[in-house]
């Protein structure tokens, strides 16, 4: 079993930055690929970014490329999502998830956190 707890969300203005954190506990952190997803009101949950356990491979959805950076600290069992140049369309609940593979589909992720709200005012 894997437990995921997100933190770092909040209310910011357009152009600001936030760093989300996801603390991972339970089974060995190195067994999993970690992903960040988001879900805006009335929309489906969508992939934002993912990183493999070694940190050697990352993936991003096109709307966040160049603005968001995913990273991991294996010693702390924590995954981060640095979000710069935030836009109003980034407003959503952000979820951390764990998968056996670096995938973009929610169906490929086995464990989920409860999410943290990010609100960007324009």
C-alpha atoms as an extended CHARMM CRD file, in Angstrom:
* protein
*
       122  EXT
         1         1  UNK       CA              0.0000000000        0.0000000000        0.0000000000  PROA      1               0.0000000000
         2         2  UNK       CA              1.1350000000        3.5240000000       -0.8130000000  PROA      2               0.0000000000
         3         3  UNK       CA             -0.0740000000        6.7110000000        0.8250000000  PROA      3               0.0000000000
         4         4  UNK       CA              0.2170000000       10.0560000000       -0.9270000000  PROA      4               0.0000000000
         5         5  UNK       CA             -0.3210000000       13.4570000000        0.6760000000  PROA      5               0.0000000000
         6         6  UNK       CA             -0.2360000000       16.6520000000       -1.3640000000  PROA      6               0.0000000000
         7         7  UNK       CA              0.4760000000       20.1240000000       -0.0310000000  PROA      7               0.0000000000
         8         8  UNK       CA              1.4000000000       23.5730000000       -1.2740000000  PROA      8               0.0000000000
         9         9  UNK       CA             -1.7470000000       24.6880000000       -3.0330000000  PROA      9               0.0000000000
        10        10  UNK       CA             -3.2760000000       28.1000000000       -2.5720000000  PROA      10              0.0000000000
        11        11  UNK       CA             -4.6830000000       31.2620000000       -4.1000000000  PROA      11              0.0000000000
        12        12  UNK       CA             -2.2650000000       33.2260000000       -6.2720000000  PROA      12              0.0000000000
        13        13  UNK       CA             -2.3730000000       35.8290000000       -8.9980000000  PROA      13              0.0000000000
        14        14  UNK       CA             -1.6530000000       35.2060000000      -12.6570000000  PROA      14              0.0000000000
        15        15  UNK       CA              2.0890000000       35.1280000000      -13.2490000000  PROA      15              0.0000000000
        16        16  UNK       CA              2.9130000000       33.9320000000       -9.7430000000  PROA      16              0.0000000000
        17        17  UNK       CA              4.5910000000       30.6690000000       -8.7930000000  PROA      17              0.0000000000
        18        18  UNK       CA              3.7100000000       27.7850000000       -6.4910000000  PROA      18              0.0000000000
        19        19  UNK       CA              5.4790000000       24.5900000000       -5.5360000000  PROA      19              0.0000000000
        20        20  UNK       CA              3.3780000000       21.5500000000       -4.8010000000  PROA      20              0.0000000000
        21        21  UNK       CA              4.7420000000       18.6830000000       -2.7450000000  PROA      21              0.0000000000
        22        22  UNK       CA              3.6540000000       15.0660000000       -2.5510000000  PROA      22              0.0000000000
        23        23  UNK       CA              4.8700000000       13.0290000000        0.4110000000  PROA      23              0.0000000000
        24        24  UNK       CA              4.9610000000        9.3010000000       -0.2930000000  PROA      24              0.0000000000
        25        25  UNK       CA              4.8310000000        6.6350000000        2.3810000000  PROA      25              0.0000000000
        26        26  UNK       CA              4.2780000000        2.9120000000        2.4250000000  PROA      26              0.0000000000
        27        27  UNK       CA              5.9130000000        0.6930000000       -0.1400000000  PROA      27              0.0000000000
        28        28  UNK       CA              9.3280000000        1.4810000000       -1.6000000000  PROA      28              0.0000000000
        29        29  UNK       CA              9.2530000000        4.8340000000       -3.3350000000  PROA      29              0.0000000000
        30        30  UNK       CA             11.6400000000        3.6070000000       -5.9960000000  PROA      30              0.0000000000
        31        31  UNK       CA              9.1150000000        1.0360000000       -7.2450000000  PROA      31              0.0000000000
        32        32  UNK       CA              6.8370000000        3.6670000000       -8.7020000000  PROA      32              0.0000000000
        33        33  UNK       CA              6.5700000000        6.3630000000      -11.2960000000  PROA      33              0.0000000000
        34        34  UNK       CA              4.9520000000        9.4770000000       -9.9260000000  PROA      34              0.0000000000
        35        35  UNK       CA              2.5120000000       11.7240000000      -11.7060000000  PROA      35              0.0000000000
        36        36  UNK       CA              0.6850000000       14.9840000000      -11.1560000000  PROA      36              0.0000000000
        37        37  UNK       CA             -2.8460000000       15.3490000000      -12.4620000000  PROA      37              0.0000000000
        38        38  UNK       CA             -5.3780000000       18.1380000000      -12.2150000000  PROA      38              0.0000000000
        39        39  UNK       CA             -9.1200000000       18.4440000000      -12.3870000000  PROA      39              0.0000000000
        40        40  UNK       CA            -10.9620000000       21.6740000000      -13.0050000000  PROA      40              0.0000000000
        41        41  UNK       CA            -14.6880000000       22.0490000000      -12.1990000000  PROA      41              0.0000000000
        42        42  UNK       CA            -16.8010000000       20.2740000000      -14.7830000000  PROA      42              0.0000000000
        43        43  UNK       CA            -13.7870000000       18.7500000000      -16.5280000000  PROA      43              0.0000000000
        44        44  UNK       CA            -12.1260000000       15.3730000000      -16.5360000000  PROA      44              0.0000000000
        45        45  UNK       CA             -8.9770000000       14.7250000000      -14.5710000000  PROA      45              0.0000000000
        46        46  UNK       CA             -5.9790000000       15.2980000000      -16.8400000000  PROA      46              0.0000000000
        47        47  UNK       CA             -2.3050000000       14.4060000000      -16.7910000000  PROA      47              0.0000000000
        48        48  UNK       CA              0.0530000000       17.2860000000      -16.0110000000  PROA      48              0.0000000000
        49        49  UNK       CA              3.5030000000       15.7980000000      -15.4750000000  PROA      49              0.0000000000
        50        50  UNK       CA              5.2350000000       12.5440000000      -14.5860000000  PROA      50              0.0000000000
        51        51  UNK       CA              8.6520000000       11.3560000000      -13.4810000000  PROA      51              0.0000000000
        52        52  UNK       CA             10.1970000000        7.9170000000      -13.2050000000  PROA      52              0.0000000000
        53        53  UNK       CA             11.6650000000        6.7030000000       -9.9510000000  PROA      53              0.0000000000
        54        54  UNK       CA             15.2430000000        7.5870000000      -10.8770000000  PROA      54              0.0000000000
        55        55  UNK       CA             14.3270000000       11.0590000000      -12.1220000000  PROA      55              0.0000000000
        56        56  UNK       CA             15.9230000000       10.3330000000      -15.4800000000  PROA      56              0.0000000000
        57        57  UNK       CA             12.7040000000       10.5840000000      -17.4560000000  PROA      57              0.0000000000
        58        58  UNK       CA              9.9150000000       13.1480000000      -17.3280000000  PROA      58              0.0000000000
        59        59  UNK       CA              6.7860000000       13.8960000000      -19.3250000000  PROA      59              0.0000000000
        60        60  UNK       CA              4.5970000000       16.9870000000      -19.4920000000  PROA      60              0.0000000000
        61        61  UNK       CA              1.3350000000       17.9150000000      -21.0680000000  PROA      61              0.0000000000
        62        62  UNK       CA              1.8130000000       20.5880000000      -23.7350000000  PROA      62              0.0000000000
        63        63  UNK       CA              0.0120000000       23.4630000000      -21.9200000000  PROA      63              0.0000000000
        64        64  UNK       CA              2.5080000000       23.3770000000      -19.0470000000  PROA      64              0.0000000000
        65        65  UNK       CA              5.7570000000       22.7430000000      -20.9250000000  PROA      65              0.0000000000
        66        66  UNK       CA              8.2890000000       25.4250000000      -20.1280000000  PROA      66              0.0000000000
        67        67  UNK       CA              6.3330000000       26.5970000000      -17.0790000000  PROA      67              0.0000000000
        68        68  UNK       CA              6.0620000000       23.5400000000      -14.8010000000  PROA      68              0.0000000000
        69        69  UNK       CA              8.8670000000       21.3010000000      -13.5850000000  PROA      69              0.0000000000
        70        70  UNK       CA              8.4530000000       17.9470000000      -11.8720000000  PROA      70              0.0000000000
        71        71  UNK       CA             11.2210000000       16.6410000000       -9.6430000000  PROA      71              0.0000000000
        72        72  UNK       CA             11.7440000000       14.0730000000       -6.9350000000  PROA      72              0.0000000000
        73        73  UNK       CA             13.8160000000       13.6910000000       -3.8080000000  PROA      73              0.0000000000
        74        74  UNK       CA             14.1570000000        9.9850000000       -3.1560000000  PROA      74              0.0000000000
        75        75  UNK       CA             15.8280000000       10.5520000000        0.2030000000  PROA      75              0.0000000000
        76        76  UNK       CA             12.7190000000       12.4060000000        1.3630000000  PROA      76              0.0000000000
        77        77  UNK       CA             10.2340000000       10.2380000000       -0.5720000000  PROA      77              0.0000000000
        78        78  UNK       CA              8.7790000000       13.4250000000       -1.9780000000  PROA      78              0.0000000000
        79        79  UNK       CA              7.7750000000       14.5770000000       -5.4330000000  PROA      79              0.0000000000
        80        80  UNK       CA              7.4890000000       18.2390000000       -6.3350000000  PROA      80              0.0000000000
        81        81  UNK       CA              5.7230000000       20.2440000000       -8.9990000000  PROA      81              0.0000000000
        82        82  UNK       CA              7.1980000000       23.6900000000       -9.4690000000  PROA      82              0.0000000000
        83        83  UNK       CA              4.6730000000       25.8680000000      -11.2560000000  PROA      83              0.0000000000
        84        84  UNK       CA              5.8130000000       29.1810000000      -12.7070000000  PROA      84              0.0000000000
        85        85  UNK       CA              3.9480000000       31.7160000000      -14.7930000000  PROA      85              0.0000000000
        86        86  UNK       CA              0.5930000000       30.4890000000      -13.5300000000  PROA      86              0.0000000000
        87        87  UNK       CA             -2.4700000000       31.2500000000      -15.6020000000  PROA      87              0.0000000000
        88        88  UNK       CA             -6.1580000000       31.2990000000      -14.7320000000  PROA      88              0.0000000000
        89        89  UNK       CA             -6.5980000000       28.1210000000      -16.7640000000  PROA      89              0.0000000000
        90        90  UNK       CA             -4.2690000000       26.3260000000      -14.3500000000  PROA      90              0.0000000000
        91        91  UNK       CA             -6.9380000000       26.6070000000      -11.6620000000  PROA      91              0.0000000000
        92        92  UNK       CA             -7.8250000000       23.0920000000      -10.5320000000  PROA      92              0.0000000000
        93        93  UNK       CA             -7.4430000000       20.5160000000       -7.8180000000  PROA      93              0.0000000000
        94        94  UNK       CA             -4.0160000000       18.9540000000       -8.2530000000  PROA      94              0.0000000000
        95        95  UNK       CA             -3.5260000000       15.2760000000       -7.4500000000  PROA      95              0.0000000000
        96        96  UNK       CA             -0.4140000000       13.2120000000       -6.9420000000  PROA      96              0.0000000000
        97        97  UNK       CA             -0.5120000000        9.5940000000       -8.1270000000  PROA      97              0.0000000000
        98        98  UNK       CA              1.7140000000        6.5250000000       -8.2990000000  PROA      98              0.0000000000
        99        99  UNK       CA              2.0340000000        4.0840000000      -11.1740000000  PROA      99              0.0000000000
       100       100  UNK       CA              4.2370000000        1.2070000000      -12.2520000000  PROA      100             0.0000000000
       101       101  UNK       CA              4.9250000000        3.0140000000      -15.5230000000  PROA      101             0.0000000000
       102       102  UNK       CA              5.3640000000        6.5790000000      -16.7630000000  PROA      102             0.0000000000
       103       103  UNK       CA              1.8820000000        6.9130000000      -18.2310000000  PROA      103             0.0000000000
       104       104  UNK       CA             -0.5750000000        9.7150000000      -18.9610000000  PROA      104             0.0000000000
       105       105  UNK       CA             -3.7960000000        7.7900000000      -18.4140000000  PROA      105             0.0000000000
       106       106  UNK       CA             -5.4710000000        7.9490000000      -15.0150000000  PROA      106             0.0000000000
       107       107  UNK       CA             -6.2960000000        4.2560000000      -15.4030000000  PROA      107             0.0000000000
       108       108  UNK       CA             -2.5980000000        3.3790000000      -15.2060000000  PROA      108             0.0000000000
       109       109  UNK       CA             -2.1840000000        4.8940000000      -11.7460000000  PROA      109             0.0000000000
       110       110  UNK       CA             -2.7960000000        2.7070000000       -8.7270000000  PROA      110             0.0000000000
       111       111  UNK       CA             -2.6100000000        5.1380000000       -5.8360000000  PROA      111             0.0000000000
       112       112  UNK       CA             -3.9070000000        8.6860000000       -5.4440000000  PROA      112             0.0000000000
       113       113  UNK       CA             -3.6940000000       11.5000000000       -2.9560000000  PROA      113             0.0000000000
       114       114  UNK       CA             -6.6770000000       13.5880000000       -1.9360000000  PROA      114             0.0000000000
       115       115  UNK       CA             -5.5830000000       16.6400000000       -3.8690000000  PROA      115             0.0000000000
       116       116  UNK       CA             -4.6800000000       20.2410000000       -3.1860000000  PROA      116             0.0000000000
       117       117  UNK       CA             -6.5310000000       23.2510000000       -4.5800000000  PROA      117             0.0000000000
       118       118  UNK       CA             -4.7190000000       25.7240000000       -6.8030000000  PROA      118             0.0000000000
       119       119  UNK       CA             -6.6090000000       28.8850000000       -7.6910000000  PROA      119             0.0000000000
       120       120  UNK       CA             -5.1350000000       31.4710000000      -10.0230000000  PROA      120             0.0000000000
       121       121  UNK       CA             -6.8560000000       34.8360000000      -10.2050000000  PROA      121             0.0000000000
       122       122  UNK       CA             -6.4750000000       36.9590000000      -13.3140000000  PROA      122             0.0000000000
